[in-house]
Structures are given as C-alpha cells and as structure tokens.
Amino acid sequence: MLGLAAAVMFFIAFLINAAEIDTNEVFASTNVMLLGLMLLALHVAGVGSSWRSGRTRRR
C-alpha cells in the first residue's frame, strides 16, 4: 500500500515539474518527490506490511 502511495506521489511530482505549475514552497515538485521517497523507504523497510485489506487468510 505504501508503494502505491509512493508511486502516486512520484507521478504528482512529475506532473508539477513537467507542466511547470507554479506552486508555493510546500507543494514544490522536490518536496512532493521527497515525500514519495519517504513512503517508498517505509515500504521497503516493511512498515505496514501487516495491514490487511479486510480479507482473512485461509489456511
């Protein structure tokens, strides 16, 4: 789930950069990309891997 959120953040950063959208400093493409990188690092570290989507596992 965090990997998907990271991909969305990278895509938003790409759109801001490619379209040359003027934003304030908080939503600059670099800051959005760093947030995506943080989410990707959490995903690789295994944070949130035990979250379930509502389905139970059958054994």
C-alpha positions, 0 to 999 in steps of 0.5 A: 500500500505504501508503494502505491502511495509512493508511486502516486506521489512520484507521478504528482511530482512529475506532473508539477515539474513537467507542466511547470505549475507554479506552486508555493514552497510546500507543494514544490515538485522536490518536496512532493518527490521527497515525500514519495521517497519517504513512503517508498523507504517505509515500504521497503523497510516493511512498515505496514506490511501487516495491514490487511485489506479486510480479507482473512487468510485461509489456511 
